[in-house]
Amino acid sequence: MGASVIISLAMEAAFKGSANYAGGLGVLEADKFYVAGRLGLPYFLVVPFYPYGYVDYVSANRSRLVEVRHRHSYEFLSRLEPLGGLSVRGAHGRLIADVALYLYQSGSARAVLYRVKRPPRASRLFKYVYRHHADECTYYITAAAVSAEIARRYGSNNAIVDVQEAHLALAPYLLPPEFTVRFITHTPAPWGHPKLCNSEAEEALGVSLPEVETMTEAAMDAVSEVYAVSRKHADITRKLFPKYADKIKYVTNAIDLEKWQRIKRDPGSPEALAFERLKLRRELASLIASLSGKSVDDKLIIVWSRRIVKYKRPYFLEMLAEEKDLKDKIFIFAAGKPHPHDNWGRSITEKLMRISRGKNNIYFHPTYDTEIAYYAISGADLLLFTPFPGWEASGTSQMKAMANGTPVLSSRDGASLEFIEDNVNSWLFGSDLDEFINIEEDEKAKKIDEDDYKDMLGKLHKIIDLYESRRLEYNEISYRAYKEAPKLSIERLLKQYYPLHFPP
């Protein structure tokens, strides 16, 4: 099956039972890993091992967030096979990092995880996922140098190396020329394009970097192919980085159907699917009752489950919870967690927790992981997907919903535009912007929010009417969403990225 080894360099991966991820990119990398292993691909994933994971929260003192450890399961830790150590050096023999290596396997896929042991300055940056703000340059230099060295060790002459996101933008400068190196960008947001550490990186690694501003541009400059992760993301990325527009292609993200799709065999009709989905709804209702003591009754269960960050517009939940004419018609189950350094995210999370305490038709769970997503997304009557247009590179929660027959009410962004046919298999709301608007600085953002929320609310009223009064029509939309599943499969994505590994 082809000769080229496939190597993915990433900064997070949501392995089963691990806390080695912060959000969607980690879930995507794990989904690709497990499916590649089942398909027999010669697939390597290189990723840090963060001994303290990411972050979790509990509530205290009536809706105040308290940070706790997001712990790895013992099952995951027991599957890590020690591979010994590796000393990575840069220019003039300078120590970049001493690391311990671990092997994690699934089928033909192998993940090499590295734990940074020294120097202490670097080791501290890799204890938690994405806690590198105090010394970003050391973090980027260390990650690139270690990842590139591991890729050299396990790659063959014609290896395909995919560099995931700008944190690893320095890696292409350290890989041998016989490797085919590609760059995959996963976000249009500003934090996805950090400032390039020119002088520090050149001195530490002995490389020559282009005269550009961002890590993203440095990565794009070094490779022949750049991939965005949806059609709209590619359009936005070409406008953000016009110098590299000719290099930019896209492969739309996808999901591991074996993991996320709970009704594996097509029941054959809308009515039969509705019967199967009723079991999933009851599970979610029981979960909500156990966590909150609240009953969903026969209300439309709306799920919003994302990272808490401004561009995903969690404040739409706050506004929705205040709609008095909907309080007896909908139950909102929301789950999410902010980055520990995101003060805005922590503030809106605590506000949603307070709203949850005071109202009977909303429950906000102050954390989020793949287990909660598994039950919430599949058991919902409607998934609410609300990113500000132009900011969501792809999104996969709407794919997980549709694969389970959960219809989606989505803003016009990311991969939703490729899979959702409005009022046919789900619903779209709001504006379809063809430009990237800085939501922190551009005054137009507020007006767009107002218009989008108004349109979303109008669509929601129609969906509620459908659910309450025309259930057969709702079931038909649910079934058409379910039938989209083959297009959402990671196998499709792997065939697009690595066509030589799949026979015609």
Order of alpha helices (4+ residues) and beta strands (2+ residues): beta-alpha-beta-beta-beta-alpha-beta-beta-beta-alpha-alpha-beta-beta-alpha-alpha-beta-alpha-beta-alpha-alpha-beta-alpha-beta-alpha-beta-alpha-beta-alpha-beta-alpha-beta-alpha-alpha-alpha
